[in-house]
């Protein structure tokens, strides 16, 4: 799809977030701006502590920013929008242990769909993530990777206009992570979804995305909006063997290291000033 055919589904406009007041004010976000086009897979990366999760919570309407706004399909986000779903990092807390997998997946659908359609969507979503036939099991009967598949299925069953994912594979082992990355790419194509994906893993960001939004250290702004011009479909071995993949990966890594170095120097300078006073 060419850039001319894309239309913005999400706009993040001059987003600021601070905690505290006066001398104890902690500035987390300092004017974050970017757009996500319809059908894009966009990853957000940045140094540890750069406010990636805070940014995602503001975008999702789970937390009000200090200033600026998020616009979803032309409407300002002032609370969790109906057209948006979130997959969190901690699958063990996002799935209700007293409900079986099928009931967990269909939970967000109960107020908007009848019983038959809820069941059909749930079955389709579970099949798409490789959990067909496991709907009667409970979360505690599944491995960590399977629990995260169930959390992804819940987002898919909801059929949002945009799916937000907050470091969803950070708590699983390396092999499961690879499988889940390819799962997300597959279901993204199947459902024709727009995805905004926060990760601390540079390789993951380059492998998955159409664009990578690189954040600075806190107070955070956008350092670079990088287009990932790798061919699709992606393949864990073939894609990562491409010279262009290495170039993109090294470029993002360099930006993040520079951001970390700048943040460190700023902290040291502030400490020296405070000591002199």
Residue, then its C-alpha position, 0 to 999 in steps of 0.5 A: x500500500x502506497x503512502x498516498x493510499x494510507x489515512x491516519x487512524x491515530x494521531x499523537x499530538x504534542x503529548x506531555x506528561x509530568x508527575x509532581x509539582x514545583x522542584x519535584x516535578x518529573x517530566x516524562x513526556x515532552x512533546x511526543x508527536x507521530x501518526x499511525x496510518x490505517x493498516x500499519x504496524x508501528x513499533x515504539x522503542x527507546x531507552x529504559x525509563x523513557x516513558x514507553x508504557x506511559x505513552x501507551x497508557x495515554x494513547x489508550x485513554x487509560x491515563x490523562x496526559x498533562x497536555x497534548x492529545x491523542x486523536x483516534x479516527x478524528x475523535x479526541x481520546x478522553x477515555x478508553x475508546x471502543x475502537x481500541x484494544x490493548x494487550x499488556x505485558x503481564x498476561x498472568x494479571x490480564x487473564x481472570x483465573x476463575x474464568x476459562x480461556x473462552x470466557x476470558x476471550x469473550x469478556x469484552x464482547x458481552x455488552x456489544x454482541x449476542x451469545x451466538x456471535x460472541x461464541x463464533x468470534x471467540x472460536x475464530x480468535x482462538x483458532x487463529x492463535x493456535x488455541x483451538x479446542x483449548x477454550x475450556x481450559x483455565x489460564x493456570x493450566x496453560x504455559x506462559x506463551x499460551x496465556x499470552x496467545x489467549x490475551x492476543x485472542x481476546x484483542x482479536x475477538x474484539x476486532x478493534x480498529x487499532x491494537x495496542x501492545x505493551x511489550x507483550x513478549x517480554x515475559x516469555x522465553x526466547x523461542x516462545x518470543x520468536x513464535x509469538x512474533x510470527x503469530x502476530x504478523x500472521x494474524x495482523x494480515x488475517x485481520x487486516x489490523x493496525x498495530x502500535x507495538x511498544x518494545x524494548x527489543x530492537x531486533x523485534x521492532x525492526x523485524x515486525x514493523x513498517x515504521x519504528x518510532x525511536x524515543x529519546x531518554x526522559x523527558x521524552x520526545x521522538x528522535x526519529x521516525x524510521x521507515x522499515x523498507x524490508x520485504x514482506x512476508x518476513x522470515x526469522x532467518x531470511x529477513x534477519x540475514x539481509x544486509x538492510x536488516x543489519x543496517x536498520x538494526x544498527x541505526x536504531x541501536x545507535x540512536x538509543x545508545x546516543x539517547x542513553x548517553x545524553x540522558x546520563x550527561x544531563x543527569x550528571x550536569x544536574x547533579x553538579x549544579x545541585x552540588x554547587x548550589 
